[in-house]
Amino acid sequence: MSPSAEYPQHRGERPARSLRTLCLFVADLEGGGAERMMVQLAGGIAEHGVEVDLVAATARGPFVGEVPASVRLVDLKRGGTAAAVLPLVAYLRRTRPDAMVSTLHHASFAAEVARRMARVPTLHFVREASTPQACPASEGLKARAIAHGMGWTYAAADGVLAVSEGVAAGLRVHRGVPDTKIATVYNPVVSADLPSKAAEDPGHPWFAPGAPPVVLAVGSLRPVKGLQVLLKAFARLRRARDVRLLVLGEGPQRAELEALARTLGITDVVEFPGFTANPFAFMARAAVYVLASEREGLPGALVQAMACGTCVVATDCQSGPREILEDGLYGALVPVGDVEALGDALAAALTDPGDPAARIARAGCFARDRVVAAHLEVLELGLRQRAHGASPRRAVARGAS
């Protein structure tokens, strides 16, 4: 669907529900998990008769093509969220949506500034996708400024949507957000079309019949994803058995990771194919999916790999993996940064992958329809409470997850 800057005030008959119009605000639609989740959420909520605008500071990135026809993509045509504040003010004044959901720190800060400048009755819910950490005095000025800005955003917004119980705990402990203001609602990571996408041919020779097993990782190539540890663990695993590693994703650490692979002598069995719009075809054919992160919020790719039936191994990082895997019931958990433990867990998973049906059933808890219903419940609760004179930011209950 092509981006549009047109946003008329009325679009046909409105459904008989308290939430009639919704704005989802993002910086862009580049290839990150947060952007993919907002596209999924927009389409799911629109299916319930809500008029949904997906508003982007700049509508660029691979997910632009995934925005469904039921959602209007509004391109503010600005290079960043700071420059998008005034256009967002104009949008809010003109359309006056019932509610707005924003994600990622810079976008959420800009959304709350714009809402206050617009002076509209729109409820604002901040979607927090990563676990907030303590910000000690040793942190740099930029990190402390972000923490301060998000503290103001959380306080000013009507509610915070935490994507996992671990994220909710971090909000309470490290940012002082009251529990009554937090709703824990999972990400809509398992869509109805996942099985059909998983059945597609990934087009990679490593999945040919009789080829050695493939270990798969999916995520941006940056330090927090723990990919240096993964490469070292894989090199250790490679000494004992014939296996290959694919890392799907793009990011600033690519050159460093490729150099490490050369140093470890594994360049012939490790590939970094970059971003792919359909990682599920790779997940369904991988022998093991691995998450080596130092920190997460709710790792969607881990759930999606489980939905494909694939055996999984994950670091026991804050937050998400232990919650998803139910203390290791559905996959191995290893300490963060432990090369030996990660390599041993991968070896064990290759030897005994476990029950795919159990993993698929667990992933069903993160199905899009179920998660969309939970978001609607939280948003409509806030609107009903405001209609009865209550402050939504003091009354938002915990969402169904």
C-alpha positions, 0 to 999 in steps of 0.5 A, a space after each residue: 500500500 502506498 504511503 498517504 498524507 491524506 487523512 479525512 476526518 470520517 471514513 464511513 460507518 463507525 463500529 459500536 465500540 468505544 475504540 473507533 479510531 487508532 493511531 500507531 506511531 513509528 519512526 519508520 518501517 525498517 527491518 526491526 522486530 518492533 516495526 514488524 509487530 506494529 504492522 501486525 498489530 495494525 492489521 489485526 485491530 483493523 479486522 475488528 472494525 477499528 479505523 487504523 492509521 499507521 503513522 510514520 515519521 518517514 515511511 521507508 523500509 521493507 515492512 512498507 509492503 506488508 501494511 495491509 489494505 485495511 490500514 492507512 499508512 500516513 507518511 509524515 515525510 520527515 527524516 526522524 522523530 524530532 522533525 516529525 513532531 509538528 506534522 504529528 501535531 497537525 495530524 492529531 488535531 485533524 483526525 483526533 484519534 481515540 487512542 495512540 500507541 507508540 513504540 521505541 523510545 525516541 518515537 514515544 517521546 515525540 508522540 507524547 510531546 505532539 499530543 500535549 502540543 495538539 491538546 487533543 483528548 487522544 489517549 496515549 499508550 507507550 509500547 515498551 519492547 525492551 527491559 529497562 535497566 538501571 542507569 548508573 552515574 557511569 553511563 554516558 550523557 546520551 544514555 542518561 538523557 534517554 532514561 530521563 526522557 522515557 521517565 517523563 514519557 511513562 509518567 505523562 502517557 496514559 498507560 504502558 504496554 509491556 511486552 512481557 512480565 520481565 519488561 513490566 518488572 523492569 519498568 517498576 524497578 528501574 523507571 518507577 512506573 506504578 503497577 496500576 499503569 502497566 498492562 502486560 500484553 504479548 507481541 502478535 508474533 504468530 500470524 495466521 500465514 506463518 505456516 504457509 510462509 514456513 512451507 516456502 522454499 528458502 532458496 539456500 543450498 545448505 538446506 538441500 537433502 542430506 546436507 549437514 544440520 543448520 543452526 539458525 539465528 535471526 536478529 540485528 547484528 549488534 552487540 546486545 544480540 550476543 553474536 560474538 559469543 554465538 560464533 565462539 560457541 559454534 566454533 567449539 561445536 564445529 570441532 566435534 560435529 559437521 554443522 553450519 550456522 546462518 545468521 539472518 539480519 543486518 546491522 553495524 556489527 557485520 564487519 566485526 562478526 565476519 572478522 571474528 569468523 575468519 579468526 575462528 576459522 569458520 568462514 566456510 560454515 558460517 553465513 550472514 545473508 542479511 535481512 530476509 522478509 521470510 525468516 520462517 522458511 529458514 526456521 522450519 528447516 533449521 535443526 536448532 534456532 539459537 538466541 544468544 542475546 544479552 538483553 531482550 524484551 520479548 524475543 519474537 523470533 524465538 516464539 516464531 521458531 517454536 511455532 515452526 516446531 524447531 528446537 530452540 536454545 536461548 540465553 537466560 537473559 532479561 527478559 523473555 526467554 525464561 517466560 517463553 520457555 517456561 523455565 526451560 520446559 520448551 527449550 534449553 536456557 543457558 547463562 548469558 555470555 557462557 561460550 561453553 554452556 551455549 556450545 554444549 546446549 547446541 550439541 544436546 539439541 542436535 542430538 535430542 531435539 524434543 517434541 515439536 508439537 509441544 513447542 507449536 502448542 506453546 507458541 499458540 499463546 502468542 498468536 496474533 488474534 489472541 494478542 490483538 484481543 488483549 490490546 483491544 481490551 486494554 485500550 477500550 478499558 482506558 477509554 471507558 474509564 475516561 468516559 466515567 471520569 477516571 484517570 486512565 493512567 491510574 486505572 489501566 488494569 493488567 492486560 490479558 496475555 
